[in-house]
Amino acid sequence: MTKVAIIGAGAVGMTYANTLVAADLIDEIAIIDINKERTEANAWDLRHSLPYLKSSAKQIYSADYETCQNADIVVITANARAATFDGDMDRLKLLEANVSMIKSITERVMASGFNGVFLVASNPVDVISQVIAEVSGLPKGQVIGTGTLLETARLRDMIAEEVVVDPKNIHGYVLGEHGNSSFAAWSNLSIGSLPLTKWLERHPESKLADFDYFDNRVREIGFDIFNGKGNTSYGIASVLARLTVAITRNEQALLPVSAYMTGHYGIKDVYIGAPCVIGKNGVREIFEVELSEKEATAYKKSAAILKENFSSIKHQI
């Protein structure tokens, strides 16, 4: 039996729950939110989908923090009511509003006896992941932020559209902050097994050569989605589902997530998006790819921004 506890019954949490149910990924789903009426309604609604899905029977229910004790994964998607952009589309602006709530959530989860893996989607996800790691006291590998896995999906989709291939055949990573200082590691990107540099030699007319355009578009498109529908939900839910599969099936999958750096890429003492090997215990190791000088500089700049933001709220934890 596999069990996930979801903290936060908003658009992200419930789209993720629906993905777990529809794809038959988890046996037991506990939903935790300050609004008990909403968690109960969501649990009923999800259960009512089971008779018409090719999915096994499941336990889906409204829960309290005590149920986290035997969960394989606790997924945090909650954001404080005060965590709003107010016209400034920078995820780091959400930090001050979210940190005390996240600290309280983490303490309540740990009081249950939880010793599984935290998956974190609450923003700013890199700094919030570090808050959870510090408060929980768990090994750093057991606290994983969604990091740049969503940005990587967005980049793969954009490139696939340009070259007209399945996005699953675009290989590479966006690294750094889940936010305005992220960057694509273009020096490592390939289409199938063909390095991007070789592909561009064959297609010099392609707009893929405009790396800055794609980097900026990857950073901006989440806000375009947010402005259009009031949230982002499907993409981030698929990211959480992908990580759930990697953990529960002990896949040892290589995915770019927010992880704690201890000298990798010349960066330490901060959570930031990096390629990691993910298995049943969370991050097994951080995978170091060769970066260009420009990319390495961008990485360290992004890390410095995140360190500064964590330092600004460290006294609160």
Beta strands, then each sheet from edge to edge (+ up, - down):
strand 1: 3-7
strand 2: 28-32
strand 3: 59-62
strand 4: 73-76
strand 5: 117-120
strand 6: 143-145
strand 7: 170-171
strand 8: 174-175
strand 9: 183-184
strand 10: 190-191
strand 11: 194-195
strand 12: 253-262
strand 13: 268-279
strand 14: 282-286
sheet 1: 3+ 2+ 1+ 4+ 5+ 6+
sheet 2: 7+ 10- 11+
sheet 3: 8+ 9-
sheet 4: 12+ 13- 14+
end
